[in-house]
Structure formats: structure tokens, C-alpha cells
Amino acid sequence: MKKEYFLAVALLAMIQVTFTSCKKLEDVEPKTVIVPTVTSFKQIKVDPSFNWKSTKVISINVEALNPELDITNTLFVKSESGDVLLTKLHKMNESYTANITVPLKTTKVIVNFGSIVKTVSINNGSAVINFIKN
């Protein structure tokens, strides 16, 4: 009895394998890609706004306050990723301007001056920093 049962199961398994493993694959034609042939630099077309620069120079403008006390602290200007772009011992009652080089895609800088932390947008190649809390 066990032998007949085993033969029946084996026969069904072989039939299933036979019918499911014999599928015809569809013929797929390879797609042809037409690549234009360029034989000189004059034939290459490049967007007129393209340049090889990956950095830009921005102006950092720190506005002075007139506090009664002479407050001096370290001014840090950092990128959004935390890279230090500028470090300066700065008096709060003095104006300061500097040019720094930043990655081309930079749109904001983070400014630390003591307990003051601000995110400042770069507009027209300039970041204006003031110490008045918003």
C-alpha cells in the first residue's frame, strides 16, 4: 500500500514538472540604440550656462550692535553639514565683512556667536548676519 501511494505521488510530481517546465520563451529582439558619432569638438553641444566650477564666493556681512557692554566672542560660520567656513574673534559692536568660498549648491549658513545660533539664507551672493533674536 505504501509502495503504491509513493508511486502515485512520484507520478503526479513528474507530470507536474513535465508540464510546467516546458514553457517556450518569447523571442525578444534587442533594442538598437543610435549613438551620434562626434568627430570634432565643434560638433559637441553644451549648455551655455555650464562651467566647471563647483564652488562660489559669498560675502559674509556682520551687522554691528551698540550694546552698553563690550561683548567679545568667537564667531563661527558653518555650512548646513557642519563644516566650519569661518572662525573669528569678534566684538558685537563692530561690523565685519569677509568673503568665503562655499560649495556651489549652498543656500544657507549657520552662525554661532556665544549662545546665539542662527540659520542665515544666502541671497545674491551675500549672507547678512545680525545678532537680534527673531
Beta strands, then each sheet from edge to edge (+ up, - down):
strand 1: 55-62
strand 2: 72-78
strand 3: 84-91
strand 4: 96-103
strand 5: 108-113
strand 6: 116-121
strand 7: 126-129
sheet 1: 4+ 1- 7-
sheet 2: 3+ 2- 5+ 6-
end
